[in-house]
Amino acid sequence: MKRGIKMIMKLNINDRAALAIKNGTKKIEIRANKINSKCDYSILKENDIIKFKSDNLDIFYVRIKEVNHYNTLEELFTLEGTRYTTSSTNDYNEAIKSINNLDGYYESIKINGVYAIHIEYLYSENTVWEELYEKAKKVRNPREVSGMISAGSVGAAILTKNHNIYTGVCIDTASTLGMCAERNAIANMITNNENEIIKLVCVDSKGNIGFPCGACREYLMQLDKNSKNIEILKDLKTKEFIKLEELIPNWWGYDRV
């Protein structure tokens, strides 16, 4: 499934639910179209993005995987269960009571029904560098593919304009036909019909932050007219980054992308 997004909906969420979503213990958001509200959850579709705001995580993003509409909470919890739907209880009756106690929900659900929005956590703006670093580090797995190819000692993670994260590892061959981790991640991104990168993190074989090589810098610059603004992490502790244009000054192709 290509990951181009259709729309972004902005919503507020309480701290407990926000942390549960990030921790993976809440994977379904329950929402109802409240009477006289302009927010319409019926328009949400697969691959849309929700931009949540909470006090603890501030702004974080999730991707919608599925949206199901039910006439009642009883129907919703019977079919969806309680394990991933609430952050306060796993008890069926307590879950129904908790949702009905939300401001305006009882009346709204009687009239409009209720939505179970299946979501996938993407990242938080507050911790995006740490999350990219961990993904780049985790994807590493040094191994011999064959007698002539080794892979996985270096990992890279990129964040795109569409709020997606793609990873890749280096592939080293005996005849220079391989690719760096950054270009592998880029290939993954392009396969999913994207080409604009916002942030990039590269992690070497020792777990240290690295910079793209000359070939990767050129590759990155050719992707999009805004590539010069790609932020590349320099220091995880300080969150210091450098823009791509600083690594490849006076680039020859500005008038061609």
C-alpha positions in Angstrom: 0.0 0.0 0.0 1.5 3.3 -1.0 1.7 5.7 1.9 0.8 9.0 0.3 -1.6 10.7 2.7 -5.0 12.2 1.9 -5.7 14.6 4.8 -4.6 15.6 8.3 -7.1 16.0 11.2 -6.0 17.9 14.3 -7.3 16.6 17.6 -6.7 17.1 21.3 -6.1 14.1 23.6 -5.6 13.5 27.3 -2.1 12.6 28.6 -3.0 9.0 29.7 -4.3 8.1 26.2 -1.4 9.9 24.5 1.2 7.8 26.4 -0.8 4.6 25.8 -0.8 5.3 22.1 3.0 5.9 22.1 3.6 2.8 24.2 1.4 0.6 21.9 -1.1 -0.3 24.6 -3.8 1.8 22.8 -4.3 1.2 19.1 -7.9 2.2 18.6 -9.2 5.7 19.3 -12.9 6.0 20.1 -14.6 9.1 18.8 -18.2 10.3 18.3 -19.5 13.1 16.1 -20.7 15.5 18.9 -23.9 17.4 18.3 -23.2 20.9 16.7 -19.5 20.1 16.3 -17.7 20.7 13.0 -15.5 17.7 13.6 -16.7 14.8 11.3 -14.9 11.5 11.9 -16.8 9.9 9.0 -14.5 11.6 6.5 -11.4 9.8 7.9 -9.9 7.1 5.6 -7.0 4.7 5.6 -3.6 6.4 5.5 -5.0 9.8 6.7 -3.0 11.4 9.5 -4.2 12.5 12.9 -2.1 15.3 14.5 -2.7 14.9 18.2 -1.9 17.5 20.8 -1.5 16.5 24.5 0.3 18.1 27.5 2.9 15.4 27.9 3.8 14.5 24.3 2.8 17.9 22.9 2.3 17.2 19.2 2.5 13.7 17.9 1.3 11.9 14.7 -0.5 8.7 14.0 -1.5 7.1 10.7 -5.1 5.7 10.3 -5.2 2.0 9.4 -8.9 1.4 9.5 -12.2 3.2 10.5 -15.2 1.3 11.7 -18.6 2.8 12.6 -20.9 1.3 15.1 -24.4 2.2 16.3 -23.7 1.7 19.9 -20.8 1.3 22.3 -22.0 -2.2 23.2 -21.6 -3.1 19.5 -18.2 -1.5 19.3 -16.7 -3.2 22.4 -18.3 -6.6 21.5 -16.5 -6.6 18.1 -13.4 -4.5 18.9 -12.8 -5.7 22.5 -11.3 -3.5 25.2 -7.6 -4.5 25.1 -6.5 -1.7 22.7 -9.5 0.6 22.8 -9.2 2.3 26.2 -6.3 3.4 28.4 -8.2 3.3 31.7 -9.8 -0.2 31.9 -10.1 -3.5 30.2 -13.5 -4.2 31.8 -16.3 -4.2 29.3 -18.9 -2.4 31.4 -16.4 0.1 32.9 -15.3 0.9 29.3 -18.8 1.7 28.2 -19.4 3.8 31.3 -16.1 5.7 30.9 -17.0 6.7 27.3 -20.5 7.6 28.1 -19.3 9.9 30.8 -17.3 12.0 28.3 -18.8 15.4 27.7 -21.6 15.1 25.2 -20.8 11.6 24.1 -23.9 9.8 25.5 -26.3 12.0 23.5 -24.1 12.1 20.4 -23.7 8.3 20.2 -27.5 7.8 20.5 -27.9 10.0 17.5 -24.8 9.5 15.4 -23.2 6.3 16.6 -19.5 5.9 17.4 -16.2 5.4 15.5 -13.4 3.0 16.3 -10.4 4.5 14.6 -7.5 2.0 14.2 -4.2 4.0 14.4 -0.5 3.4 14.1 1.9 5.7 16.2 4.4 7.5 14.0 6.4 10.0 16.1 6.3 12.9 18.5 7.7 16.3 17.6 9.4 16.4 21.0 11.3 13.2 20.6 11.6 12.8 16.8 15.4 12.7 16.8 15.5 10.0 19.5 12.9 8.0 17.6 14.7 8.3 14.3 18.0 7.3 16.0 16.4 4.2 17.6 14.9 3.1 14.3 18.2 3.5 12.5 20.0 1.7 15.2 17.5 -1.1 15.5 17.5 -1.9 11.8 21.2 -2.6 11.8 22.1 -6.3 11.7 25.6 -7.0 10.4 25.6 -10.2 8.3 27.1 -11.9 5.3 24.6 -12.2 2.6 26.9 -14.3 0.4 30.6 -14.7 -0.2 30.6 -11.4 -2.0 28.0 -9.3 -0.2 27.7 -8.1 3.4 25.0 -5.9 4.8 23.6 -4.2 7.9 26.5 -2.6 9.7 25.1 0.9 9.2 21.5 2.0 9.5 19.6 5.1 8.4 16.2 6.5 9.1 14.4 9.3 7.2 11.3 11.4 8.1 9.3 12.5 5.1 7.0 15.5 4.5 4.1 13.1 4.7 5.1 12.1 8.3 6.3 8.7 7.3 9.6 7.1 8.5 11.6 4.8 6.3 14.8 2.9 7.2 17.6 1.2 5.3 20.9 -0.5 5.9 24.2 -0.4 3.9 24.8 -3.2 1.4 28.5 -3.7 0.5 29.6 -5.8 -2.5 32.8 -7.0 -4.0 32.4 -4.8 -7.1 31.1 -1.5 -5.7 27.5 -2.3 -6.7 26.1 -1.9 -3.2 24.6 1.1 -1.6 24.8 3.2 1.6 22.1 2.9 4.3 20.8 6.4 3.3 20.2 5.4 -0.3 18.5 2.2 0.8 16.1 4.2 2.9 15.5 6.5 0.1 14.7 3.6 -2.2 12.2 2.4 0.3 10.6 5.9 0.4 10.5 6.2 -3.4 8.9 2.8 -3.7 6.1 4.3 -1.5 5.6 7.2 -3.8 7.4 9.9 -1.8 10.4 12.0 -2.5 10.6 14.9 0.1 12.7 14.3 3.2 12.5 16.5 6.3 15.0 14.8 8.7 17.7 12.2 8.4 19.7 10.1 11.0 22.6 7.8 10.2 24.0 5.4 12.7 27.4 3.6 12.2 28.5 0.2 13.2 29.4 1.4 16.7 26.1 3.2 17.3 27.6 6.7 16.6 25.9 9.4 14.6 27.3 9.6 11.1 27.0 11.9 8.1 26.1 10.9 4.5 29.0 10.3 2.1 29.5 12.5 -0.9 27.5 10.2 -3.2 24.6 10.2 -0.7 24.7 14.0 -0.4 24.4 14.3 -4.2 21.6 11.7 -4.3 19.7 13.6 -1.6 20.0 16.9 -3.3 18.6 15.6 -6.5 15.4 14.3 -4.9 13.5 17.5 -4.5 13.8 21.3 -4.8 13.6 21.5 -1.0 16.3 19.0 -0.3 18.8 21.7 0.7 16.7 22.1 3.9 16.9 18.4 5.0 18.0 18.4 8.6 20.8 15.9 9.4 21.4 15.0 13.0 24.9 15.9 14.4 24.5 15.3 18.1 21.7 13.3 19.8 22.2 14.8 23.2 22.0 18.4 22.1 19.7 17.8 19.2 22.1 19.8 17.0 21.6 19.2 13.3 23.1 20.5 10.1 21.2 21.3 6.9 22.1 19.4 3.7 23.1 22.6 1.8 25.9 23.1 4.4 27.4 19.7 3.5 27.2 20.4 -0.3 27.6 24.1 -0.8 27.3 25.8 -4.2 25.5 22.8 -5.6 25.5 22.6 -9.4 21.9 21.6 -9.9 19.7 24.2 -8.1 18.1 25.3 -11.4 17.2 21.8 -12.5 15.3 20.2 -9.6 
